Amino acid sequence: MRDYVIRVRERDTGAVKEVISASERKRRQDAVTFAMASVGLEGFKHSKEDEERAQRFITGEIDLAEYLGAAPSVDQLNK
């Protein structure tokens, strides 16, 4: 997945940009894995879009604000 992102960015900008470091990617993977497990234990299921957005966060395509901003708020869920 990461190689694909680099190739697309290289094609679009003409240069390869380092998205995030390996240690940051690992930290994000661990955080997402923990969060998804926690949500799963509550009985909720993740949509394909949620999993794709999580992967984009892990690879550095989007930042935390973008990752969380796409999630529905508690008020939206209670309607």
Steps between C-alpha positions, in 0.01 A plus 500: 500500500772748597689441175186583307460828689860596431461421130182709476661792679807466284286507188297800624787709636800363317676424829483231764393629840556302818156472653582399858778316677483128567474563875209743451327250270542230768364733768197579284443132418507408869259783588255409223515129587426576865215739414339260253523214749343717769214604272453138394472389862217753542311314229548744213619402155738696279394591150728452202532881485612509865769243431617679186516834687695333781749363248542847348575635849750224571688561175507875556271601217279684747568643844314433827261794457398377156469144627276598792315769307348245266353300787139569601453690823319350798206733432474366144502143628221568749257628235 
